[in-house]
Amino acid sequence: EVGEHDLPLQEDEIISQKAIRCLEEKIIPILCIGESLEQKNNKETKKVLINQIARSIPKEASKHNLILAYEPIWAIGTGRTPTQKEISEIHAFIKKEIPQSEDFQLLYGGSVKSNNSKEILCIDGVDGLLVGGASLDVNEFNKILLS
């Protein structure tokens, strides 16, 4: 029987293979990492991020050819965003505590909107934004760009 914890390894391996293909074609991939709400509630965020990074960043990747994005699954399209403190702590953890990721640019994604984009960009360790649904509304996206 396959347990729930067996599935991410397979998914991370697929992501790694896709990133390798991008690198081979001189495309800079944005590799998204993040935890589910259940994992967050179980205080597994850091463990999940360590495993995702270890299993999905190809050895051929460098700060020059791959970008990381922390995008908690529970925040995607839900309107729920981590607090500024949570984003800061997670970005610091990724950059300082996970050796494979310390040199990469690190974006934040997950319910980024014009009313929170400026504050998120001001958080130490956030190198940029990964805008999802808000990019589909030209007025909303322009507000983000101008903030």
Stockholm file with secondary structure:
# STOCKHOLM 1.0

chainA/1-147         EVGEHDLPLQEDEIISQKAIRCLEEKIIPILCIGESLEQKNNKETKKVLINQIARSIPKEASKHNLILAYEPIWAIGTGRTPTQKEISEIHAFIKKEIPQSEDFQLLYGGSVKSNNSKEILCIDGVDGLLVGGASLDVNEFNKILLS
#=GR chainA/1-147 SS CCCGGGHHHHHHHHHHHHHHHHHHTTCCCEEEECCCHHHHHTTCHHHHHHHHHHHHSCTTCCTTTCEEEECCGGGTTTSCCCCHHHHHHHHHHHHHHCGGGTTSCEEEESSCCTTTHHHHHTSTTCCEEECCGGGGSHHHHHHHHHC
#=GC SS_cons         CCCGGGHHHHHHHHHHHHHHHHHHTTCCCEEEECCCHHHHHTTCHHHHHHHHHHHHSCTTCCTTTCEEEECCGGGTTTSCCCCHHHHHHHHHHHHHHCGGGTTSCEEEESSCCTTTHHHHHTSTTCCEEECCGGGGSHHHHHHHHHC
//
